[in-house]
Every structure is written in structure tokens, then in C-alpha cells.
């Protein structure tokens, strides 16, 4: 079994360090372990989660998005039909209403087995379709697209009041470890979204050396970083993922990876 480490950097200058100890689509150029007891669904879940976070961190977003289908307009149990409806509506919106519109959206099951969507969206400042509304029950402002409201039956935008990093991490909670892929995937997104830049791929002893730096940072670093708890943002039997700011990354790996 070969041990690998992949490092990528997003547009905000943050680093993601991923360790793999068996075959995955990220390091499929190597001949790695193909043991029959692997949990492929769990591995797929973690890959989807990190991809959504990657899209969230590397693109500008203006709103959280919630789509709920009006049962008088849609068969809420027909997953494929709802998927096609959403994709077609997003495509039309970008073509005819807002050329700058982009999205990443995740389906979620209601308790009654019907589907709704949560996601992130960007609309341009010149978009006249999105208008402010007031939620009487929650006593807060939200925004509504007239087009999507008429198309889906129920729709709302909520302003992102914090960082894109938080926003993307927040929506990944809607990727359930238990649910099956509803449309052959766990999320849908616009074409051409920005992604992280590859920093390097390390295997065998080199990867083990990098992991040791994380497990015992006190042996290699000094100062404030010693007091920080280094915990993975995602972990399975085959993949462990860490996120670091640029300062943390340089303190931990600077002498090894940065010229």
C-alpha cells in the first residue's frame, strides 16, 4: 500500500493538505491498495464534501440559496424530473437574465422523502430580478428571485454575512453520509468555477515526513503555532484532510516545501 499526500492552495492563500493511504480518484495514477473492505460511499462523501468547500473558497458568492418545490407545480418525489428542472432553470437564468450568475447546490431529503436544495449563489450587482423581502416569522430580511419563485414555487436568497470559507463549510452539512447519490452525484454546480491550484503531490517517505510534521509540530516549529490544536477537517479510513492558513503552512512546512 502506497501512502500519498496532495497539497493545494486556494485563491485566498489557504492550503489544504490531504493524506491518502489507498486508491482514490485524486491519486489514481498510482497503483494503490484495492482492499475489498473499503467503504466507497464514505470515500465518495468525503471527496464531494471537499470539492464543495473548494468551490466555496475559490469563488465569490453573494447569497445562500434555498429551493423548495411547490407540490401544486411539481411532483416532489420525482428526483430526476426535479434535477432536470433545476438545471434547466439555472441555465436559462444565466443566459437570459444574469450572465454572471453562478451556483453550487446540494439536494436534501425532507422527512417526507421529498427533495429540496440548499446552495451558494452569485448574482451581479445589476441584477433587477432579485428583490428584498421581509420574513415576518423570523423577523429578518431575505431576497427573492421572481424568476425562480415562479419556476419552483418557493425560493429565497439570504445574504452571506460572513466569509465564503464559513459559507461553503456550512452547506456541506447537507451532504449526508447516509443518503445515496440522488442524481448520480451529491451536488450540482456551474461550469467553469475556480478551483484550488496544485502545490505538490508527495508519496511514500516524503508523505510520511509531512504527516509527522502535523502530528508533532512542537519538534519543528516555534511560537504561537505550538499552542494551536491541529485537527483534520475531514477524516475517513483512507483519507485525512487538514486546512491551514498561509502563515500556519509556512511555519509547519516552510523549510521543506517553500523555496
Secondary structure, DSSP 4 states (H G I P E B T S, - for coil): ---EEEEEE-TTS-EEEEEESS--GGGTTS-----TT--HHHHHHHHHHHHHHHHHHTS---EEEEEEE-TTTS-TT-HHHHHHHHHHHHHHHHHHT-TT-EEEEEEEE-TTS-EEEEEEEE--TT-SSEEEEEETTTTEEEEEEHHHHHHHEEEEEEE--S-HHHHHHHHGGGS-SSSPPSSSSS-EE-TT---PEEEEEEEHHHHHHHHHHHHTGGGT--GGGGGS----SEE-SSEEEEEE-HHHHHHHHHHHH--
